[in-house]
Amino acid sequence: MKTAIVLMTHGHFGEELIASGALILGELKDVFSISLEAEKEPMELMTELKTLLEKGFDQYIILADLFGGTPCNVATRFSLEDHVIVLSGVNLPMLIEAEMARMQGDYDGLTEKLMKSAMEGIKDVKTIMQERKAEK
């Protein structure tokens, strides 16, 4: 299955996530960033996403930064299409999990896997370190 990953974010956040993901996994092919810049109108985002969705991929995984934000709201318009998954709250663990699933061709339970990896990437490091210190 030919799958595209699309990051819809404010500013350069999506581009930087892609660059960070590439440091970890190597080049990320068919991963795109659509960014809301200060001078860009929401309709421009809509046009960019619509054009991308017409590129002929079998599936699109759209990862937006902020639920209720303009990039997510634009993606929401396409969320009911069968070949489109839209999730908000994108972070690096979520992007890595999406790429790993794509590399392995494992799309079973993908939405749940992506949300789980995003949430499991959030840790209270101070508490973890205090617990480890107390165990010694």
N, C-alpha and C positions, 0 to 999 in steps of 0.2 A: 504494500500500500504506500503510495507516494503521499507523504504528509509534510505540510509546512507548519512551522511554528512562527507565530506573529506576536511580537511584543508591542503593546499599545500603552504608551507612557507619556508623562509630562516631561518636557525637556529631553535631555540626552540619556536619561536613565536606562531606556531599553538598549541603546547602543552600547552603553558601558556594561550592562549585564551580559550582552553577547560577547564582548571582549573578555570579560572575566570568565565566562563559560569556556571560551576558546583556550584560555590559559590552562584550564583544568582538563578539558576533553580533546583539545585540538580544534581544527577548523570546524565550525558549525555551518553546514550547508543547508540551504533552504530555511534559514532562520532570518526573519525580517523584523525591522523596527519601524514603527509608525509613531512619530513623535508630535505632540502638541507643543508648538513653540508660541511665544508671546504674539507674534505677528500672524499666526495661522488661525483661520476660521474653522469651526467644527465641520462645516460642509467640505472643507479641503481634506480633513481626516476621513470623512465618509467616502469621498471620491477615491482616495488612496487605498482604503481598505476594499472597496468594491472592485477596483482594478486588480488588486492582489487576489481576491477571491475568484477572479475569472481566469487565473493562470493555469487552471487545469489540474490542481492537486486533488487527490481523492479525499483528503481530510485536512482541516485547518484547526490547529490548536492556538487559540488566541488567549494570551495572558496579559491582562491589564493591570495597571498599578493600583488604582484606587477605586473601590466600588463607589459609584455615584459621581465619579469624576468624568469629565468630558471624554477622554479616550475610552473608558469603559462603557459609557452611555452610547457612544458610536458603535462599539462592538456588539452591544446588546441588540441592536437592530438586526443582527444576523444570527443571533444565538438560537433561534428556533429552526434553522436549517439543519437538515440531517447530518451533513458533513462538517459541521462547525461546532467546536467546543469553546466556550468562553468562561474563563475563570478570572477572578480579581485577586489582588494581593500578591502579585508576582514577586518572587525573590529568587536568589541564585539557586538554592536547593530545588525549587520547583522547576526552573529551567533545566537544570542538570537531569532531573528525573524525567522530564519530557524528552530530552535528547536521548537518554539511555533507553527509554521505552521505544523510541523511534528506531534506534540502532538495532535493537533486538527484535523489532517487529511485534512487540508485545503490547497490544492495545486493550486487553481485557481489564476492566475496572480502572481505566486510565484516569478518569476524573478523580476518583477516590484516591488513587496513588499520588497524583499531583498535589491534591489538597493535604494529604497526610505528610508528604515530604516537606511541603511549605511550613506546616505547623511544627513538625519535628525539628526543623532548622532553627526554631526559636528556643533559646535556652537562657536560663538565669545562671550565667557563668559563676558569679560570686557565690551563689548558694551551692552549686556543684562543688566548687573548690573548698568551701567551708565543710561540706559533708565529707569530702575526701580527707581533709585534714583531721577531722574528728575521728575517722576510722583508723588512723595510724596510732 
